[in-house]
Amino acid sequence: MAQTTRTEHDLVGDEEVPADACYGAHTERAVERISRSPHACCGRFRSS
């Protein structure tokens, strides 16, 4: 099943965010970058 998204706009550009998320483009970019980082902190911030 495909997840629905919405497009959030900010100064950096457009970012696809889950439609039911209570956050915007800045948070989505941070989540993507943290999950790709080799220095990620064991997922302790992603547990919520």
Secondary structure, DSSP 8 states (H G I E B T S, - for coil): ----EEEEE-SS-EEEEETT-S--HHHHHHHHHHHH-TT--TTTTS--
